[in-house]
Each structure stands twice: as C-alpha cells, then as structure tokens.
C-alpha cells in the first residue's frame, strides 16, 4: 500500500457520460498530480495541484477538470466521454519539501476507466 | 520541452543474468532529477531508483544501479541477478527544478520479461 488511495478502481461507462475519479494523497503530502496512461503507453501528465491551488497543467482536455479540496483530496472530472478516454488514470502525491533535492512522486494504484 | 526516449520497447533476460535498459533525454537544464519507475502486471507504479544530475556518483539500490552520463544525456538502468519478480514495464522519467513546480516527464517504457 503506497498510501495514495484512488477510487474507484474500475469504472465502466458509456460515451457522452461524466465520471469523477477521487484521490486521497499520502498523509502529509501537499501536491497531487494526475496522469493518464492509455493502453501500453507511457504516462501523460494532466494536471498538478499544490495545497488547493493549480500549479502545473499538461495536455489536459477541456472536457476534463480537476480540483483539490481543503482536506487535500483531489477529484478529476471527465465529461462528454469518448472511446479514446478509456485509460488508466493515476494519481500521485509528493510532499514538496525538497527531500534529498527531489520530490519523489508516490503513485496510487490507478483507476481504470472503460468507455463503451 | 524536455523529452525522454526509451529506444527498447521490449527486452528479455534469463533469470540470474544481468540486463541494461537504455534511456536518453533532452534538456537544456544543468540541474535536474532522473528516475526509473517499475510497473508490474498489477499496474502499480513503483520507484526503483533516482539520481540527481549534480551528483557524479551513480545511484545504486541493491540489485539496481544506473549509469548516468550527463554529457551524453544518457541514464541507463542495470538490473543484476534478474529475478522473475522483475518482470514489468520500466519507465525512465525526468524532472527539472524547482521540483515542486514541475511534473515528471516519462518515456514510453521498456517491457522486460525475465525468463526462468
């Protein structure tokens, strides 16, 4: 158990629908990152939040949005879903305290989204 | 933008043998951080090893070591005494400072199979 909790683990939905993926970071971590991994591909960075504020944005579609709440958990909202949105969505957290000069990202187990 | 290239989509190694996975990256930064993550069939992303670019000494973690060639922008991972449990996708990743403001950039991965 990495300490980063993602729910749900699996989700099957239809095109055009909207889903919300939830992430609870490791205790004490202030940053949350969202990544998308399509079939047999590398991880694509979507967005990062630090202590409730958006800090960095990657190739996140306009149909996707995210937020980080005061208790530091984060939600990734995916709307108007398309077949191509089927992927594994990872959340990662870090403490951003410069431990050993590099923030190590700790990943959750991922949420597998299947769009039919 | 930083890019990370893993030129070996798939590799295999006999149990107890040594294997080296290649990674090159492109950056104009002088200081940065490099990582290898492992993704076994469970899909969990697990940190294997990390290296700070300002450190000349190559990082080592038990059977895992790296060969960091800064001038060549190369960061290979050597796995000694390969075990069946090392079967996984291996991702090379890059992070530039300040590490709290930037996400990890991943390569597309190398699928390693350890054969009994």
Interface residues (C-beta under 8 A of the other chain):
Chain A: X2 X31 X33 X41 X42 X43 X44 X45 X48 X50 X55 X56 X58 X88 X90 X92 X94 X96 X98 X100 X101 X102 X103 X104 X105 X106 X107 X109 X110 X112
Chain B: X33 X35 X37 X42 X43 X44 X45 X46 X47 X50 X52 X54 X91 X95 X99 X100 X101 X102 X103 X104 X105 X106 X107 X108 X109
